[in-house]
Every structure is written in C-alpha cells, then in structure tokens.
Amino acid sequence: MPQIPQEIIQRIREAADIVEVISEHIQLRKTGRNFVGLCPFHGEKTPSFNVNPELQIYKCFGCDAGGDVFKFVQQMDRVSFTEAVAHLAQRTGIGLPLSQQPGDELSDQLYRASELAAKYYHHLLRQPQGQEALAYLRKRGTSDETIDRFGLGWAPAEWDAFSKVAIRRQFDAAVLERAGLVSARREGKGFYDRFRERLIFPIANLSGRTIAFGARTLKAEQQPKYLNSPETPIYHKSSTLYGLHQAREAIRRHESVLVVEGYMDYLGLAQRGIEHAVASAGTALTEEHCRLIARFARRVVLVFDGDEAGSAASMRGLEVVLAAGLEANVVSLPGGHDPDTYVQAEGPDALLELVGKAGSALDFHLEQLARRYDLRTLEGKARAAEAVQSLLARCRDAVRRDLLLREASQRLGIDEKAFRQQLQQTLRRQTPRPQQPPQETGATTPPAELTPTYEKALLGLLLNHPQLIEASAEQLAPETFTDLRAQRLAHLLFTEYRLARDLDLSALMGRVADPELVQLISACAMEGFDPAYVQQHWEGLVRRLNEEALTRQINQCRQALKQAEREARTEEVDRLNAELMHLILRRQSGKPPPAP
C-alpha cells in the first residue's frame, strides 16, 4: 500500500496526547516533569515506566521499552506501524485516504475480521433470526443501552452465514480461521462458522478493539454452554479481562476492582451503576490477569456465585491474587444467587454494602476450612493449618505473608514459632534448585553492549537542547562515542540536524527504523538537567568524551610502543614516542583527539 504522507502522520502525532493514550492502559501519577507507573510490558512492583508529556515519549528503565505514541500502540496491541497510525487517526478524528488504509499485515487483518464479525452479529440480534436471543436478554433485564454499549449480538444457525459475508468482503478464509471465527471442515475442503445459534459477547482489548468473542447457547441440549474464541495472535485469554476497557476509569477512582465470573454477571453490575468490575469469562483467574489489574488498582474483591462451585473458584482465586502481591477480599453471596441475580433482587447498594464488609483472604479461607474440618479437634486443626500454609506459601509479599501467618496462628490456636518453621519448610520445598553452570567449552559470550552514562547524558542534552548540536559536531566526531548505537545517533544528529533549533523527538523516532536506536533515543531524552546549567553540563560532557577518547588512543599507542621496542624497530619507536607525547599534551590542554 502507498506510504502515509509524513504531514498526516505528524498531524496525528500532535493530536494524540501520549499521556492520555497510555493512561488508558496503566495508572500514571505525576512525578516532576514525568508521569510514572507500572510497566505494561513486564511484571514489576515498583514503577519504572516513565512518560514525558513535553517530549511525547515513554521509557521503561526496567525492560528498556521506549518510543513515541505510535510505538506504544504497536507494542501494546501487537500491530504494525501502519495499523497504529490508522488506529490513532480514528481516535483523533483525522481521516486517511482510502488508498492509504492498512490491510496487508496479518494482525491488521485479524482486527478487521473481528470487527466485521462484531458488527455482523450485533446487526442480526434485532433481526427476525435474533428474536429468541433478544427475548432472553429482555428476560434477564438487559437494557437496549447495555446491548448497544457492549455490542451484544446473535450468531445464526447456518453453518457458513458469516463466512459468506466475510468472503464477499474480500477476507481470506485462512485469515478468518486465524482469527478464530471459522474452523476447517474435518472431511473435504472448506470452512464452517465457529459460532452458530449463540448469543454473542464481543471481547475488546484495552484500546477498545474487538479481539475475540464469548458465545452462549440458549438451548439446554447444545453443548458446551459457553464457547469462546481460541487463542490467536491478537487474543490471549489468560491476559484479557471482559469489560476492563469500559471499567478502568471507575477502577482507578474506587482503587479496587470487583471480579466476577460470567459475562451476564458483569453486564448486570455495569448496567446498574457498578462500573468498577470485570469478568474472568471463559477461564480461571490467572496471575497475568492480576498483573493487568495491578496497573489500575491494588485491591481485588472476588464476587463469585454463592454455591459450592463459586466458593471453590474463590478459594483458587485468592491464591492467585495473593501470589500477585495484591490485597484480596471475598464477597459471600447468599446461596442460589450470582452477582447478576443479586443486584436485580436486592439492588446495587446492597451489593456494594457486602463489598464494603468483604472478608479478607484469611477470613474466607478459614470459614471454608471450618466447613470442611472440625477445628475443635487436633486432626482438624492440623489439616486446616496445612491448607492455610498452602495459601501463605503463594503470597509473594513477605510482609503481608508474615501478618497473615501471625493472625492465622492466633485464630487456629497454633504456636506461631512452630507454624512459622513449618511454613519455611514449605517455602524451601517450593524454591527451585539452582541449575548447574554449563561446562567450560573454551568459548566466551561477549557482554551486552552498554552505553556509558556520560555518553547517554550528552546525547540526552543534545536531544533536549538541539541548539548545541552544531557546536558538538565541531568538537566531536561520532567515533568519539564508544557505543555503536551512540555513534549512529551522533552521526544522525551531526549530519541531518546540525542546524536544528527545535527537535521533534517523536518524529525523530518515527523515521528511525532500528528498535534499539529508538530505545536509546527514549532513554537519552529522559535524562534530566537543570536548565540554569545546561551550558556548563555540555562543556563538561564534551570535555569528558574527548578525554576518554584521548585516553583510549594513549593506551593503544603505549601498547604499540611496547611491541615496537620488543621487536627493536627503532624508527617506529621514535615515531610512537613522539605520537604518545603529542596525545598526552593534547589531553593535558583539553584539546579534542586528532582526526583518525
């Protein structure tokens, strides 16, 4: 496809505020001139992800991810640059010519196929073939507003109804299969629709783009009751929560999240004003889910069905939440109720009151153990203590684990010291043994190349104060830098931005194809400087780079001199002595190294 004109890319870049875009995915707080939060690209407990609103770039100092707003969308949604531009163009209301719409990359096609399916199913819900599903939703108390807000739909009974529509729209059947929308026939050629005669729940990512579907049958004889999309390049069920796209702002405000199991549970709460909820929908709660939640809140309240299956799911969920280092609470609904039926019967305020009184992880765990074992007997206490240790062993937060241990020992009437010793044995058994180091083979792996701090500082100074680039180019050669990436960045600045007085870092990143260079630019640009001492910083850093370069040349010259002396090459010794003296004098006088 034709390239999108740079002027349109620049308009989109200027209109798409990077803080606003990233805030839809993680919770940011202002710290100095930057915003900081937990990195969405790797697990961490201490925020190392920085966003600079002035430069419109981000940088994680934990995993080294960095770039501009386009790069963030690419990394977050796993899409191409073209698709990221198209997504932000739609978000900012800037139109792209039809000839420049994305469409070649696989992920782009998967998104478009999923979005077509969502529109198709939603349209059919209010057509004659969707009347049964619509009547079911009406019976469940689902409003038209909720139906439209969450794009609920209906998949018809025909084997290939959607396939025919998609193929007429020029979608390849192989792409539809990769998107989890069709399946290959076991016998013969061709494909059939994965979702047939089912109520459809579109699943969106944090950018609001449809990535998968949940589908519920309305007939008792049709199995399974729920059929979900398979794993695809754009959908990973263990790290996707239903409703999080709509709920994240409310979760931030409440500083907690209610986790329910089913699609209808979530919709019932959202429709009645309880917006800070999500559904695990189609899978048990995972640590990846909890890491996703941790971007927005630290407290998780499990609100599962009030039956034995719901209690068992709560017990499993508690271990996962504690393992992720989050605060865990459980709401025990009256028997026979799920979250949706409870808010319909008692109202949202009644559920929120239960949430406010929700017991801790230990409260719920001991309550369930008391139903299973007789805690008045020695054997019952021993069994309960063993079960509690399993829960505590999953808790990675040492302080929280210690507090829970003390409370558990008191409530079970067990000696705390003995209980602690037993837990330590459990933890030791769970700790994997270190692997034996590989045998020496004579080969060595070179260390990863690192950019010296002073080189990063100078490049950061030039990126933030481009008026210094020209003077730097006069006093430094790109080869003065030791890091190859730094040499390439210096060469780019010295040749193409030599006379620049203003530098758009986001645009600079956009024109650089190498991801490592983009990471270096974002890392360097985040360097902080006191505006009152910019000139002094620059002079000191230029002097440091030249001194380091001269020192390297002096050391090389001394080595060559020793070699020449051993080989008794008199003329070479005289020449190298003169060169060595010349280099030492240049370093003493603060002059730059001679050109190679």
MITORMAR-122404 format. One record per residue (C-alpha): residue in one letter; y, z, x. Coordinates in steps of 0.2 Angstrom, whole numbers, plus 5000, padded with zeros to 4 digits. Example, Ala and Ser with C-alpha at 12.3 -4.5 7.8 and 13.67 -1.06 7.14 Angstrom:
residues 2
A497850395062;S499550365068;
This chain:
residues 596
M500050005000;P501849975006;Q502650125015;I503850235005;P505650205011;Q506250345023;E507850365012;I506750404997;I505650525007;Q507250605014;R507950624996;I506350714991;R506350825006;E508150885002;A507750914984;A506051004986;D506551184992;I505151245004;V505351424999;E505151384981;V503651274984;I502751394995;S503151544983;E502051464970;H500551494982;I500951664990;Q502151804988;L503651795000;R504851935005;K506551915014;T506551975032;G508051925042;R508351745041;N506551705036;F505351745022;V503651815027;G501951835018;L500151825019;C499551655026;P498651555013;F497651465027;H496751605034;G496251785029;E497451925035;K498052095030;T499752095040;P500951955036;S501151825050;F501651675039;N503551635041;V504651515031;N506351475036;P507451415022;E508851345033;L507651235044;Q506551205029;I504951235039;Y503551355039;K502451435054;C501051555054;F500851645070;G499151695066;C498251525064;D499651415071;A499851315055;G501551245053;G502651105047;D503851055033;V503651045014;F502650885014;K501450965027;F501251125017;V500751025001;Q499550915012;Q498651075019;M498651175003;D498051034991;R497050935004;V497950775000;S498650635011;F500450625016;T500750485003;E500050594989;A501050744995;V502650634994;A502150574976;H501750754970;L503450824976;A504350664969;Q503650704952;R504150884954;T505950844959;G506150704946;I506350574960;G505450414955;L504450304966;P504250114963;L502550064956;S502149964971;Q502350124981;Q501250244971;P499750324980;G498050274977;D496950224992;E496450394999;L494850474991;S495750644987;D497150544978;Q495850454968;L494950614963;Y496550694957;R497050544947;A495250534939;S495350714935;E497050704927;L496450554917;A494950644911;A496050794906;K497250684896;Y495750594888;Y494850754882;H496450834876;H496850674865;L495150674857;L495250864852;R496450814837;Q495550654833;P494150644820;Q492750674833;G493550834839;Q493750924822;E492251034825;A492951104841;L494751114834;A493951214819;Y493051334832;L494751364841;R495651404825;K494251524820;R494451604837;G496351624834;T496851494847;S498651434843;D499251254845;E500451314858;T498951384868;I497951224866;D499351114872;R499951234886;F498151244894;G497651064889;L496051114879;G495050964874;W493450884867;A492150784876;P491250664863;A489450654861;E489250474868;W488350454885;D489750344893;A491350364882;F492450424896;S491550314909;K492050164900;V493850214898;A494050264917;I493250094922;R494450004911;R495750094921;Q495050024937;F494250184943;D492650154953;A491050244947;A490750314964;V492450404963;L492050474946;E490450544952;R491350624967;A492550704955;G491050774945;L491450684930;V489950574929;S488150584935;A486950444941;R485550404930;R483850454936;E483050294931;G483850124933;K485650094938;G487250164931;F488050324927;Y488250444912;D489650564907;R489350744914;F490250824899;R489650774882;E489950854865;R490851004873;L492451104871;I493451064887;F494451184898;P495351094912;I495451194928;A497051174939;N497451224957;L499051324961;S500051164961;G499551144943;R498550984946;T496850964937;I495450984949;A493951024938;F493351074921;G492351204911;A491451144896;R490751254882;T489451194869;L489651234851;K487851214847;A486551354850;E485151234854;Q486151144868;Q485951224885;P486751284896;K488051364885;Y489351334899;L489351184910;N490551174924;S491151044937;P490151044953;E490951074970;T492050924975;P493250884989;I494650954979;Y493751094969;H492851244977;K492351364963;S492251524975;S494151504979;T494851444962;L495351564948;Y495651494930;G497451524924;L498151584941;H499351434941;Q500151504925;A499951684929;R500551704947;E502351754942;A501851884930;I500551954943;R501951964955;R503052064943;H501652184937;E501052194955;S499252194948;V498052064941;L496852084926;V495151994930;V494151934915;E492551834915;G492751694902;Y493951554898;M494251614880;D494551794886;Y495951734897;L496651624884;G496651764871;L497651884883;A498851744888;Q499251694870;R499551874866;G500851904880;I499651974893;E500151854906;H499551934922;A497751894920;V496451764927;A494651724924;S493251704937;A492551574925;G490851504930;T490551614945;A490451794950;L492051864958;T492051824977;E492951884992;E493851714993;H494451754975;C495151924981;R495951844996;L496851724984;I497351864973;A498051964988;R499351834990;F500151894974;A499552074971;R498652224979;R497852294963;V496452224954;V495952284936;L494252224931;V494152194912;F492352134908;D491352144892;G490952314885;D489052294886;E487752314900;A487952144907;G489852174908;S489552344917;A488452264929;A489752124933;S491052264935;M489952354947;R489652194958;G491552154956;L492052324963;E491152304979;V491952134982;V493652194978;L493452344990;A492752235003;A494352135002;G495452285005;L496152284988;E496452434976;A495052414962;N495152484944;V493952454929;V494352454910;S492852504900;L493052414883;P492152484868;G490352424865;G490252254857;H492052194862;D492552074875;P494452064881;D494751924868;T494052014853;Y494852174858;V496552114859;Q496352024842;A495652184834;E496752314842;G498252214849;P498952184866;D499752354868;A498052444865;L497352344879;L498752374891;E498652564887;L496752554893;V497352464908;G498652604912;K497252734911;A495952624920;G494752724931;S494652704949;A493252614958;L492352784961;D492652844943;F491752694936;H490352694949;L489952874946;E490052854927;Q488752714928;L487652814940;A487652964929;R486952854915;R485552794927;Y485152954936;D485153144931;L486453214943;R485953394939;T484353364949;L484153344968;E483253174967;G484653114955;K486053164967;A485153084982;R484952924973;A486752924967;A487352964985;E486352824992;A487152704979;V488952774982;Q488652745001;S488252564997;L489952544989;L490852635003;A490052535016;R490852375008;C492552455009;R493352375025;D494952485024;A494452635034;V495752755027;R495352705009;R493452725013;D493752905020;L494752955005;L493352894993;L492052975004;R492953145003;E493053134984;A491353074981;S490553214991;Q491553334981;R491053264964;L489253254969;G489253424977;I488553354994;D489053415011;E490453305017;K489853305035;A488153255031;F488753125019;R489853055032;Q488453055045;Q487352955033;L488752835030;Q489052805048;Q487152765050;T487352635036;L488852555044;R487952545060;R486452455052;Q487652335044;T488552295060;P487852135068;R487252145086;P488252055099;Q487451895104;Q486851875122;P488051775133;P487451605137;Q486551575154;E487651515168;T487451325169;G488751295183;A489951215170;T491551295165;T492651265149;P494451245153;P495551375145;A496551315130;E498251245135;L499651365131;T501551335131;P502451465142;T503651575132;Y505151515141;E504751335138;K504551365119;A506151465120;L507151315127;L506451195115;G506751305101;L508551325107;L508751135108;L507951105090;N509151235083;H510651185093;P510450995096;Q512250985104;L511351055120;I510050915121;E511250795131;A511650925144;S509750975145;A509250795148;E510450785163;Q509750935171;L507950925167;A506550795167;P505150805154;E503950835168;T504850995172;F503851065157;T502051115161;D501351105144;L500950925139;R501450945121;A503151015128;Q503350865139;R503150745124;L504350845114;A505650855128;H505450665130;L505650635112;L507250735111;F507950675128;T507750485123;E507950475104;Y509050625100;R510050635116;L511750625107;A511250715092;R512450845085;D511350885070;L509450885069;D508450875053;L506850965058;S505850925043;A506250735045;L505850755064;M504150825059;G503850685046;R504050555060;V502850645072;A501050595069;D500250715080;P499750885071;E499850985087;L501650925091;V502150965073;Q501451145076;L502351155092;I504051105084;S503751235070;A503351365082;C504851325094;A506051315079;M505651485073;E506251565090;G507751675086;F509351685096;D510951775095;P512251645090;A513551735101;Y512551705117;V511751535114;Q512651455130;Q512051605141;H510251585134;W510251405138;E510951415155;G509651555159;L508151455152;V508651295161;R508851385177;R507151465174;L506251305171;N507051225187;E506551375197;E504751375191;A504651185194;L505351205212;T504051355215;R502651235210;Q503251105222;I503451235236;N501751295233;Q501051115233;C502051075249;R501351235258;Q499551185254;A499851005260;L500651085276;K499151195280;Q497951045278;A499050935289;E499051075303;R497151095302;E497050905305;A498350905319;R499350775310;T501050815320;E502150685311;E501550745294;V501850925299;D503650895304;R503950795288;L503150935277;N504151075286;A505750985283;E505250955264;L504751135262;M506451195269;H507351075258;L506451135242;I506751325247;L508651285249;R508751195233;R507851345224;Q509051475233;S510551375227;G510051355209;K509851165210;P508551065200;P507050995208;P507150825216;A506550675206;P504750635210;
